[in-house]
């Protein structure tokens, strides 16, 4: 593949994928397509060689725009998504527009252009919560919040497109991803940057023992690329980190790394429908040769160091719209 359209490529996982792909394949050129919403940031691509990618500002909910961007591409990898559960609870209209209508536009464009490979990047949250064991790709969706419901809708549209039109669709479902360039509304960068500034971290009361499986961003990128290059159309591939930790364990690890005590934990009211545990089985992707490389302790330490070393990146983000969201989400809730 010489030309790949990567949607949402100025976001967190999308930019990490572009960085990974350009490093792995010196002959590839990426079409970087991004709406540049609050979480899209061209600073995420600042270190990449300008001759290796072409940036196009656009919205996947705009059929003409995404079709034009995909023209001449061998593949499209869709990272474009509204992703934050808490924001989806506040209002889900944008989530439906991007995660369902936008995906449909990509699928229709791929069918019309005869794009060779279509990969939809999804989430383990579409399966819902599981107390014991792990979800497999054959497990039925059981989303429990507006965000995961919208992602499940896009996934099902992709699978239906494959069955109806034989559009060469593959889906990856990744576990909780962390690492550099993650917008600080998400728990790990939020807690890290708060602690750097000597502020308390808002831990959901009742959710302290909820379990998440942590996946380093570069490992997620390599998993997506493995599915793109080696996967079979019509298939789903789970991308799991194999690092299940309770939220309180993550919080205490960050406190330790940043030299703060437990008085920096502020318990806030739990969010509605808070899933207890996400866990997925990635043996299907492992059979294609993929393995996560980053262990959890090292990955969390590297992530903390990145945010400490790159205050230029996140300080300008944690102002304006972000402060209004933070107050609404954590300070005004009863």
N, C-alpha and C positions, 0 to 999 in steps of 0.2 A: 504494500500500500504506500502510495506516494503523497496522497492528499487526503486529509481527514478533517471533517468539520466537527469541532468540539463546542457544543453549546454549553452555556454557563461556565465558560472557561476562565472568566475573571473572578469566579468564586473560589471557595476554599478547596474542595476536592478537585474541581475542574482544573484549577491552576496547577495543583500538584500533579495531576495527570499529564498536562501539557509538558511540564518540566521533566517528568519521567520519560514520556514518549520521545521527546527531542533528544534526550541523553541516550536512550536505547537505540534509536534508529536515526542515524545521521542523514538519511535520504528522505525523511518525511517532512512535509510542510503542513502546518496546522492552520485551519481557518478558525480563528477565535471569535465566536459569536456570543455576545452577551448584552443583556438589556441594561446593565449597570444600575441595578436597583441598589438599595442601601447596603446589601451584602456583596455586590459586585465591585471590584476595585482593581484598576489597572496597575496599581502598585504591586499587586500579587504577581505580575508578569515582568516587573521592572528589570530583573536580572537576566532575562532571556534574550538571546540574539534576535534582533529585529528582522533579520532576513529569513528566519525560520518560521515565522508566523505572520498572518494577516488578520488584523482586528476589524471586525464589523460590529457596529452597535445595532442591536435589533432584538426583537421579542419573538419567541417561538409561538406566541399566540397570534402573531401576524403571519398568515400563511405565505403571502408573497415574499416577505422578507426572508423567512427561513428557507424557502425553496430556492431563492436566488443564491443564498449562501452555500447551499448544499450542491449546487450545480457543478459538475466536474470533479466531485469528491468520490473517492473509493468507498468511504465509510462515514457514518455519523455516529458520534458518541454523545448521548444526551445527559449532561449534568444539570441543565437548567431546571430549577425547581424552587418553589417556596418551601422551606424546610423546617421552620421552627415551630414545634408543637404549641408552645405558649401563644405565639402570635395567631396560629390557626384557631385556637379557642376564642381569641378576641374577635376573629372574623375570618371566614374561610373563602371569600369570593376570589381573591387573588390566587389562592391555592388551587381552586378548581380551574381557573383560567389557564394557569401555567402547567399544572401537573396532569390535567386531563385534556383540555382543548389544545394546549401546546404540543403534547405528545401526539395527538391525532394529526396535527399539521405536519409533524416530522414524518409520521408513517405515510401519510398521503403523498408528501413530497418524495419520499424514498420510492414509493410505488411508481410514481410518474417518471422519475429520473432513473429508475432501475439501479438504485444504489446497491452496491454489492453486500454491505454489512451494515446493520443497524443495531446499536447497543443502547438499551435503556438502563440507566443507572438508578436503582431503587434502594430500598431500605429494609432491614429486618423488621421494622415496626409494622409492616403490612400484615405480618403473621399474628400480631397481638402478643399478649403476655402468656408465658408458660412457666409453671411452677417447677416441673421436673423434666429432664431430658432436653432435647433440642429439636427445633423445627427442621424438616427437610424441605427440599424444593417441591415435593408433592403435597405438602401440608396446605390445607385450604387457607385463604386469607381470612383474618379475623381482626381488622383494624378497629381501634377503640378511641380514636380521636380524629378530628377533621383532616389533619395533615396526612396521617397514615391512610385514611380512607381515600383521599385524593390520589395518593401514590398507587394504591391498589387499583384504583380506576384506570390509571394510565397503564399499569402492568397488564391488566385484563384487555385493554384496548390493543396493546401490542400483540398479545397472544391471539386475539381474535383476528387481527390483521394477517398474522402468519397463516392461520387456518383458512381464512377466506381468500386471501390474495397471494399467499406464499411469499409475502414480504419477509426478507431474511432477518428476522428480529431475534435478538437474544436479550436477556434481562439478567442483571446482577443485583443482588440484595446484600448490602454491606452492613456490618455491625457498627456500633458507635465509633466514629472516626475522630481522631485528634492529631494535632501537630501544628506546624507553622501555617500562618495566614488564615486562621480560623476566626471568623467574626466573633467579637467578644460578647455576644448574647448567649452563646453556648457555654455549658457549665465549666469546662476546663479553662478556656481563655478568660472567662469572666472571673473565675475564682483567682487565677494567677494574677491578673492585672489588678484586681481589688487588693489582694494581699501585698503586691509590690507597693501600692499606694497607702498601705496601712489601714485599709477599710475591711469591714466584716464581709463574710461571704454568705449569701442567702441560700441556706440549705432547706429544702422542703421538709417540714415536720410531718412525720409519717412516711416519708420517702427515704429516710436515712439508710435503710437496709435494702432498698430496691437495687436490683442487680443489672449491670450493663456489661457487655462484652466489648473491650476496647481494642481498636484496630488503628495502627499508625498510618498516617496519610499515604506515605510512599508504598506501604504494603497494600493499601486499598487500590492505589493506582496500578500496581503490578497485577493485582487480581482482575481488575477491569480489562487490562490489556491482554491478559491470558485468555479471558473469555472472548474478547474481540477477535483475537488471532486464531484461537484453537477451538472455540466453542461451536456448537451445532445450532443452526437456526431453529426457533421454536422451543428453545430450552432456557431454563432459569438456572443461575449459578449463585449459590450463597458464598459470600466472602466474609469469613469469620476471623477475628483476631485471636481467639482462644485465650482471652485474658478477662475472665469474668470477675468483677469486683463490686462490692456494695458501694453505694454512693458515699457512705461515711468513711470507708477505707480510702477512696480517692481523695476525699476532703482532707483527711489526716495526713496523707502522703504529701499533698501540696503544702499544708501547714508546716510540715517538717522541712521540706525543701526550701521554704522561704522564711524559716526561722520565726514562725508565729505560733502562738498557743491557741488552745481551744476556745478562749474568750473571743476569738475572731470568727466563730461560727454564730450566725444569727438564724434561728429557726423561723421560717415563714410558713403561712398556711399552704398546705399541699394543693397541687393543681388538680382540677377535676379529671377523673378517669385515668389517674396516674398508673401506668403499667408497672407491674411488680418486677418482672424479669424478662429480658430478651436473650434468646440463645438459639443459634443456628448451627447446623451441621454443614461444613464446607468440604466434605469428602469428595463430592462430585467435581469441584474445581481442583482439588488436590490431585485427582486422577489425571488432570491435564498437565500436571507438573508444577502447579503453584504452591508456594509455601510462604507464610508470613515470616519475615526476618527479624523484626524488632521485638525484643522482650519488653514487658510492660514497665518495669522499673527504669530501664534505660530510656525508653521512649518518653516517659513522663518527665524525667530529668532533662532530656534534650529539649522537650517542649518548653519547660520552665526557662531554660537558658535562652531559648530563642526569643521569648517574650521580654526577658530582661535585656537582651542585646538589641532589640528592635522596637524601642519605645516610639521612635519616629513613625512607625507603622500604625500602632494602635491608639496612641494618645489623641490624634485628630479624629479617630472614629468614635471614641467615647465622649462625645459632646453632641449638642444639638438633638437630632432625632433620637439618638441612643439614650440620652438622659431622660427624655420624655417617656420613652418606652420603659426604661428601668424604674422610674417613679411609678408608672401605672401598674407595672407587673409585680413589683416587690414592696413598694412603700405605701401604696394606696389600698392594697388588698386587706380585707378583714376576715 
